[in-house]
């Protein structure tokens, strides 16, 4: 395995992106780690789909490219990676040790099991439903829809078509729950759908897009914005199909 500073910096940058770090934070962390690896100069260019890293060494400049196909939000792993970057900056970690630490973090299973994730999703969805004026029944139905979206989220796919389909299925399932609530208990289907899908809404991604726009990183902002719009569109399309089917069948 290549254990050069470039390989370590590429692995660190990709791991940070996969854990949910914003592109500008990835660039800062890699530049700091590169200074600790005694690289003459480090240039980093990060976008949500991938990144470029160039380092200056004794033999001249070396450039590496890394494609990032799947991203999530893992704050625990993100904190560990940031600590690793700081340790590298201070010279406490060598490139081989950095690569080994990153491999160990990737091999770790999530500390939260399916039951914990389902409970957290149910609480978040029902709380949001109550926040927008849901009744007790609507909040319970939103929690049920949220539990399904959590199950779908635990099995991500890196391919665009598969991810789009997964999000659309989540929207469709929550839409069916909303239609069932409207048909059986005369509840507000819109409130149920909004509550059930809130855990998949790309709010954090849109916040990062706004920051990139203000900082002048237009390419990162465009890529992140298109991804956020795709996620929102897939969720809306799935829910719309379910609601339209319910209306056509006279369920609401």
Secondary structure, 3 states (H helix, E strand, C coil): CCCCHHHHHHHHHHHHHHCCCCHHHHHHHHHHHHHHCCCCCEEEEEECCEEEEEEEECCEEEEEEEECCCCCCCHHHHHHHHHHHHHHHCCCCCHHHHHHHHHHHHHCCCCCCHHHHHHHHHHHHHHHHHHCCCCHHHHHHHHHHHHHHHHHHCCCCCCHHHHHHHHHHHHHHHHHHHHHHHHHHCCCHHHHHHHHHHHHCCHHHHHHHHHHHHHCCHHHHHHHHHHHHHHHHHHHHHHHHHHHHHHHCCCC
